[in-house]
Amino acid sequence: MKRNLFAVLALSAVAAAAVPATALANTSAGAKVVNVVEVTYSDTSGNNKFTAAASTTTTVNLVKSALNATTAPSDGTVGGLGCLASVDTVSGGTFSAIYALSATANGADNYTFTMGDNTPSTTANVSLADITRTYTTLTYNGGIEAVNPNSRFLGSAIPVGVSAADTLLFPGGSLSGFEQNDIVLVEVAEGSSKVKRAYKVLEVTPGSPATHDNNDGVTGYTTGALSDAKPEVKGSLKLGAYENTTVTLNGSPFTFGGKSIAPAFTTPATAPTMGVPVGEMVLVKVDVKASASSVTADGFVGYTLNATNGTDITPLTCTAGFYKRSQLSIQKQVRNTAGGPWGGTANGNPGDILEYKITVQNVGGQAAKVSIKDAVPAYTTLVTNGNNFATITDSLGKSVTVTTAVDAEGQPTSINTGFGDAVPTDPNRAINFYLGDTSSQSAGGTVPSCSTATAATQNECKTKGGTWLDTYTILYQVKID
């Protein structure tokens, strides 16, 4: 069994976890560098020919590297670490989050896990004696592998070729640590970019390194030949699609996996990158249980899961929230009105019209004084129609036309949708929006709010026959100079 467990506890302050660089090596640990020299000669008669050979063997060392801490893959790929947004949890309940830790070294290594205790700067309004922090490693399909495993042996190796659409080749004997049903990350091409895609291990063939017996470096050999060397048999990983799995997390469905995308390593558009480690990925579920000590403030609990190989440390540090609190998100998209989809990026010619869409959503408790600061981008001019330049639309599709002046925009219902202004309209000048009920020409209001009555919660709004207005969309346009 490759799973080795032992105990250590440690603590680290809450901070963003950086994505560590990949291994500083291009050859897998355990690979053998075999060099054979042969001398040939004959006696003076020329009738008797002889050979002698000597060799050296060098084993490539492990270059240690920190693990890569990320969210669990949901579309088959992973990026940097993103802490799960604080989830409303009842007092005495458990907040859970699933992350992924991936090996990036040039060979298999053992990593120690440690879980942080209370940190005053990141833990507030909770009963300290009631806090319980645990973590669990999961199998590829979300099953429990081990609770509080204090170390984990993770395979990692650097590919040198492909032998089939689903099979990667490695130096013979360098595939320590890999097992069937492990999840590995492979850097592959995707269009003009590279992504780390998750696959499931179907078969592991260790292979064997090249050898030559005459390699003690002391004996002057009088026998042997180049042909005595046993050739390398490359190892291989046969990989398959990693199916998505949905589990219940904090009362809601949570999906992770490889999106059932099969490897296509012989296709240039999805070919793997040689020289970049193929690292095993372990799923880690963090559970934090706590009780709120205040009835007037949300309770927060910080937690840190450290993974170290004795040299490099990967801190996975986040905060869990308890009791209802605001969970407001903002999204900004752009499109060229001459053609093209909404997205985070677009292309345009001078004179083209760009349309911006800002989406603000709050799926948690009510937030107050919700205001948005924007600006006319450099190299553009705000598009206006008279004094009108934007619209604000709520969850029911009720819209407000926003003028450039600071004035009282007409609201579609008695529940305010929003206000805004943009004075003046040249580049780099401010654009302001104020959202939600009780908003005004100079201050933000409440988001979400109820469409028919004053209500503090979604359930209360429903009992009063209303709709919980938790999403607002803003549209405006600029012209590229």
N, C-alpha and C positions, 0 to 999 in steps of 0.2 A: 504494500500500500504506500502511495506517495504522500498521503495526508499525515503530517506530523503536528501534534498539538502540544503546546506547553504554555504556561501562564505568565503574563506580565501586565501590569496596569500603569498607565501614564496619562498625562494631561497636557493639552495644548490650547492656547487661546483661540477664539473664533477668528478666522481670517480666510480670505479667498485662497483656494488651493490651486497653485499653478500647474499647468500641464508640463511634466518633465520632458526633457529632450530624449530622443531615442538613443540607443546604445552607441558608445563611441568606438565602434568596431564594425568591420565589414565581413568578418569570417566567424563562423560559429565556434563556440567553445567545444572542445573535444575533437575538432578536426585535426587530422594528422598531416604534417608536412614531411614526406618521405623522399629522401634524396639518395640515389644509388650511384656509385662510381665503379666502373669495371675496367680491369686491365686484361688485355689479351696478348699472348706471346707464343712462341714455339721454341723448340730446342734448335740447335744449330743445323740439325739435319733438315729441318723444315717439315718433317713428317709428323711430329707430335705437337699438337696445339693445345694450349691451356688458357684458362681464364681464372681470375680472382675478382671478387667484388666485396666492397664494404659499403655501409650505409649509415645514415643518421635519421632519426625520427624526432620530430618536434611536435608537441601537443599544444594546440592553441588554448590559452587560458580564458577563464570567464572574466569578462569586463562587466562589473556590476552596474546596475542602473536602477533608478527609482521606478516604482510602478506609476502607471498613468491612471489617475482617478477621474472618472467620467460618470455621467448618468448612464443608466442601462440603455443599450441600443433599443430603439423602437422602430426604426425604419431600416435596420440592417447596418447603420453606420453610427459612429460615436464622434463626439466633439470634445470640448473641454468640460470641466466640472460645472454643473449647474445645480445648486441646492434646490430641493423641492420646496415650493412656496409653502409658507406656514399654513397648516390645515387646522380648521376649527375642530377642536377635540374636547369632549366633555371632561370636566374635572375628574381625575382618577382614571381617565382613559389612556390609550396608547397611540402615539403618533408613530407612523412607520414610513420609511423611505428606502428605495432600492437603488444602489449604485453599482458601478463596475470598476474593478481594479485589474489592470492589464499589464503583463510583463513586457519590458522593452529592452532587456539585456540581450547579449549574444549567446546566452545559454541558460539552462535551468538554474533557479536559485531559490533559497528558502527565505520567506518573508515573515516577520513577526508582526502580529496585530496587537494593538493596545487601544483601550477605550478610555476617553477622558472623563474625569469627575466634574463636579460643579465648578464653574468659573463665575464669580460674582458679576463680572462685567457683561456676561452674556446670559445670565440666569436671573430672572426677577419675578416677583409676585407669585412665587410657588413655595410650597412646603418642602424645604430641602430634604427632610427625612423621608419624604414620599417619592423622591426621584429614583427611577430605575432605568439604567441605560444598558441595553444588551445589543448584540449583533449576531447575525447568523449568516453563514455562507450557504448559497443555494446551488442546486443543480441547474442545468440548462433550462429546465422547464418549471423552475420555481419551487421544486421540492427542497426540503431541509437537508442540507449536507452535514452541517455541524453547528451547534450553538456555542457561541463564544470560542471559536477556534483560535488559538493564540499563535498559530503559525500555519503557513500554507506553502507548499512546494509548487512552483509554477514553471511550466515548460516555456522555453523561448529558443528560437534558432533562426539563422539567416538563410533564406533560400538561395539556391544557385541555379535553378532551372525548373522547367515543368516537363512532365512526361505525358500528361493528358489534360483535358479541360478541367478536371477536378483534382489533379494531383501535383503537388509541389515536391521538388527534389532538394535534398540537403546533404552536406558532407556526411559520409558514412559514419555512424556511431555517435552523431551529435544530437539525436532526438530524445535525450533524457527528459523525463517529466511529463510527456504527452501520453494521454490515454483516450480510448474510445469515449465519445460523448463529451469530451472537453469542448469548450468554445474558444476559438482563436480569432485574433484580429489580423487581417491581411491587408496591406496597403495595395490598392488596385487603382487602375486608371478609371476615371469616370468623365468622359468627354475630354476637356482640356485640363482637368484638375485631377487630384489624387484624393482618395477617401480611405478611411480604415473601415473595412466591412467585416462583419461577424459571420463566421461559418462554424459548422459542427464537425468534429473529427469523426470520420467513419472508420479509418484504418490507420495504424501506425506500423511502418516497416523500418526498423532501426538502421538496417544496412550494416556495413562494416568498413573500417578504414583500411587504406593500403598498408601493407607491412613488408618488411624485409628483415630476415633474422640476423644478419651480420651488422649489428648496430651498437656494439658496446663502446665504440670509440677508443678502445685500448688495444684489442687484438689486431695484429697485422695478418689478415686473412689470406690464405694461399688457395682457397677454393671459393666457389660461388660464381653467380652470373647475374646480369641485369634481369634475366627472365625468371630468377628465383622470387622476385617480388610478387606478392599476392596483390592483385589490383583492388582498388576501392570499389565497393558496392554501395552506391548512394542510397541514403535513407529516403523515405517518402512519407508524406501525410496525404491521405486521400480525404478530401473534405466534401461536405454536402451542405445543402440548404439548411439554415437554422430557422425553424418554424417559429412564428409568433406565438406567445402564450399570454393569456389574460388572467390576472389574479385580482382579488379584491384588496385594495390598499386604502386605508382610512375610509372605508365604506363605499368606495367608488372603484370601478374597473380600472386596472392599470395594465397596459399592454407593453411587452418587451419582446425582443427577439430579432431575428435576421430578415424578417419579412418574406421568408421562404424563397430567397433569391439564390439560385444555384450558381456555383463558381463557373466561370468561363475563362480560364487562365490562358487558353491558346488563342483567344480572340484579342487582337491588339487593343480594341477599345476598352476592354476590361482586364487587361493583362496585369499580373502582379509586378511590384517593384522589386527587382533583385537588390540585395544589399541592405534591405530594411527588415528588421526582425519580425517574424511571425510569432506573436506572443499569446500565451494562454490568458483568458479573461475569466475572472471569478466574480460572480454576483454576490453582493453583500447587502443584506437587509438590516437596517438599523431600527431598533424599537426604543422609544423613549416614553416612559410612563411617569406622570406627575399629577399633582393636585394643586389647583389654584388656591392661593392664600388670601386673595383680595377679591371682593365683589365689584370693585370699581375699575379694575385694570386687567388687561390680558396678562396671562402668565406665559413666560418664555423660558425655554431651556436650551442652553447651548450644549453641543456635543462635538467631540473630536475623535475620529478613528484614525490612528496612525498605522502605517505599514512601513516597516524598515527591514532592510537586509543586513543591518549592522553598519552600513556605510551611508546609504541614501535613505531619506525619509520622505514619505508621501503623506501629508496631512489632509484628511478629508474632514473639513470643519464646517458645520452648518448650525442653524437654529431652528428649533421646533416651537410652534405657537399653540397655545391652549386658550379656549374660549373664543367666542366669535370676534373676529376683527376684520378690518377692511383688507381686501385682496384686489387692489386696483392695478390693472395692467394697461399699458399703452402700446399701440402698434402704429407704425407709420409706413405707408406704401406709396409708390409713385408709378405712374404710367405716362407714356407719350400718347396724347390723344390722336396722333396720326396713325397709331397702331401699336399693339403690344399689350401684354397682360400686366396686372398689378404685381408688384414685387418690391423687393428692397433696393433694386437697382434698375436703371433704364438708360437708354441712349437717345440722343436727340441732336438735331441740327439747330444752328442759330435761327430763330424765328419760330421754332416748334413750340407748342403749348404743352407744358407738363401739368398733370393733375395730381394733387396730393390727397391721400385719404388717411385720416387719423382715426383710429378706433380706440376708445377708452371703455374698459369693461371692469366691473367690480362684482365678482361672484361671491364675495363674503359679506361682512357686515357693512353698515352704512359708513361712508366717508363724508366728511364735511369740507367746505371751502375748496371744492375741486376746481382748480384753474390750470390753464395750459399756457405755457410760453412758447411761442414759435417765432420765426423770423423770415422775412423775404430773403431767399438764398442769394448769395453773391452771383453775379453774372445773369440775373433775371430781373424781370419787372412784374409786379403783381397785376393780374388780370382783373379788371373791374367792369361791372355793368352799371353805369351810373355810379351810385355810392355802394352798390352791392358787390361783395367779393367772395362770400362763403355761405355754406349751409350747415346747420347742425341738425341731425336727425336722431330721435330716440328709438327705443326697442320696438315701439308700435308703428314706426314710420312717420311720426309727426315731426315736421320740419320747421326750422326757423331760418329766415334769410338774414344773413349778417351783413351789416353795413360797415364802411370804413370808419365812420364817426363813432364817438362815444355817445351812444344814445340808447333809447329804450326800444329794442327790437320787439315787434309784436309776437306774442307767444300763442301757439296754437290751442292751448288749453289753460285751465287755471293752474296746472302744475307746470312750472317753468321748465323749458327745455334747455335754453342757454342764451348767452350773449357773447359779443365779441367786438373787436375793433382792430384797425390797422392804419395808424396815422404816423407818418406819411407812408407812401407805397413803394418807395425806392429801396434798393438792396440793403440788407443788413438791419433794416428797421423792424421793430417788434410787431408781432401779431399776438393778440391776447384772446383767449376763449375762456368763458366761465360756464360751467355745466351744472345741470341738475336743478331740482326744486329749491326755491329760495335764492337762486342765483340772481345777480343784478349786473348792471353795466360795469361794475368795478370789483365784484367779488364772486367767488364760486359758491355753488350750492351743495345739495346732498345727492350722493350717488351710492347705491340705487335709491329710487324713491317710488312711491306707489302712484299709479296712474289715476286713481279715483279718490284717495283719502290719505291722511297722514298715517303712516304705519312704520314701525321700527324694524320689522322683520318681513321676510317673504311670506311666511305662513299667515301672519296677521293681515298682510295685503290681500292674499287670496280669500280669506274669510270675509273681507269687505268687498269682494267682487272685482278687485283690481288686478293690474298686471305689474309685475316687478320690473321697473325700468332700470336695468343694470348695464345697458350697452348704449353708447353714444358714438355717432359717426360724423366726422367733420370733413367736408370737401372744399378745396379751393384750388385755383390755377395760377401758374406763372408762365411768362413767356421768356424763352432763352434769348438773351441779348445777342 
